[in-house]
Amino acid sequence: MPQTAVIDEKRVLDEFFELVKICCSTHDEREIGDLLTKRLTELGGMVHEDNAGEKLGGNCGNLVADFPASDAAHENIQTIMLTAHMDCVEPCEGVKPVLDNGIIRSDGTTILGGDDKAGVVAVLETLRQLKEKNILHGPLQVVFTTSEENGVHGSQNLDTSLLHSDCGFTLDTHGHPGSMTFMAPGKNQLHIHIEGKAAHAGIAPENGINAIIAAGKLLADAPQGRIDEETTCNVGRIVGGSATNVVADTCDIYYESRSRNKAKLDKITQDIVEHFEKGAASVNCKITAEVSPDYGPYVLEKDSPAIQLAKKAAEKLDFPVSLEESGGGSDANHFNTYGVPTVVLAVGMENAHTKEEYIKEKDLYDAARWALQIVIEGAELKK
């Protein structure tokens, strides 16, 4: 009979406070990466760091740590993967965490960093409990990714030859532990370049073709916002011109498209491209469009092993279970694409990416309990 997860709450809180104080900007995760490599190694992991950092112009790669089964009898149990990301959004330097009446926040001058140090400490506490209490378990993989916050590019550039897990759990979303994301959209980035003609704005403006004006005309009826219940697109940034006394000869539009349906993602992306390419003649400009896929969508069946295992563990801990659809992406999008069915687990972070970010102390502990209980329950999963 599987046991019920018990954790060291003081250790979890102390480590959370320690980790959020470490500045870990995207592409600058070296300090946290070195610390986590040391701790994973001390806990018995064989740690591999890939070259994603080098590819992305950062100073740290993804960390993939392998942990053997607890004993020979559990070597043929399914391999479980636990993942979290190392980087934070800005401002993340000089974080001063404050615990007040069961709520953990920053002092208001920075983000807190619960996204995703709550996931990181849950994984580390799981590993410590397994080792200290000799808890039976199958093979484990731990993946701490880099460069998640700028478009999940760390996991996009992961050395997939290192992966051999049967199912995965990414600890990285808001909500109370017991809530999980089983469906998320794919996302494409689009760069629309409009080329007009420069002219002196005071002497001969009629000789120019203003690319910014052209962009405005075409954006007026371009696809935008919510397309349907699972598809969106957004104009996020426009850059154009060089000076007020020059008719702007270039303008660049930066778009994104998302959908939980791959066919719809392809269609809305193509609709945007065709809208601008076909509109080039009407504004007398040359227009080119470049599409860069960020990640693909995924949908896990509700009876999939990953979801059923997470659900069983949550119920054992008396956590209310909730299956959610997401409008955002995560490392799980790539892990699912790589053939490791991965569900995203809630760890309690709220108001992420703002200085008002917070996490309930109870949710921090419950996230660690849930991760540990998943591994405990997973000891029964034969291959």
C-alpha positions, 0 to 999 in steps of 0.5 A: 500500500503506497504511503502518504507523502510527508515533507519538511515544511521548514526546509521547503520554505528556507530553500524557496527563500534562498532560491528566489534571492538568486538573480536568474534572468533569462540567458543568465541562469549560470548561478542557479544552474551551478547550484542546482547541479550541485544539489542534484548530484548530492542527491544521487543524480547523474547530471547532464547539461546540454548546449541550449545556452550556447545556441541561445546566446546564454550562459547555461544549458538545460539540466537533465538528471537521471536517478536510478530506481530505488532497488532492482525490483523497481527497475522496470517501473515506468520512468517519471519525469519532473520538470521546472524552469530556472529563469525568471522574468524581470525585475528579478535582482535583489528579491526580498521575500516576505512571509506575512500571515501565510502569504509569501510576496516580495517587498514590492520592488521586484517579482517574487520568483515563485514562477518557477522556484515553487516548482524547483523546490517541490522537485528537490524536496521530493528527491530528498524525501525519497533518499532520506526515507528510502521510499521505493520508486522507479527510475526518475528524470529531473529536467530544469530548463533554461530560457523558458520565460522568453518563449520556452526556447530552452526546452525547444533546444533541449538535447532530446537524446537525453530523454527516456521518460514514459510520462512527465509532470511540469510544475509550472502554473497558477492555481492550487495543487490538484489543478492540472493543465491537459490541453494547451495551444501551439504558438507561431511568431510572425514578422511582417516587414513593410518596405516603402520609400524614403523622402524628406518630410519637409521638402518632398513628402509626396515623393515618399511612401510611408511604411508606417501609414501602410502598416496602419491601413493594413492593420485596420482589418487584419486578423486580431484578437480572439478568433474562436474558443481555441484560437487567438492572434495578437499584434504585439509590437510595431517598429518603424521609421528613423526620424520625424523629418524622414518619410518612414521607408520601413515598418516591422510588425510583430505578431503571434498566433495561437491555437489548441488545434494544429489545423486552426493554428496553421490556418490563422497563421496563413490568413495573416501572411496572406492578408499582408502579402495581398495588401501590398499592392493597395499600399504600393509597398513591398511586404515580406512575412516570416513565420517562426514556430515557437511550439506545437499544441498538445492535448492529453486524453483524460484517461492518459497515464500521466493524468491518472497518476497525478489525479490518484496522487492528488486524491490520496492527499485530499486535494480537489482535482481540476483539469484545465485548458490553457491559453498559454504555452509551457515546457510541456508543449515541447515535452509532449512533442518529443514523445513524453506525455506531460501534464502541467501541475499547479504549484500555487503561484498567483499574479506571476510576471508582476511585482504583485506576485504571491504564493500561499505558504500552504500551496508551496508545501502542497506542491511538494507533497503532490510531486512526492506522492506522484512518485510514490504512486508511480512505483506501481506503474509497470512498463 
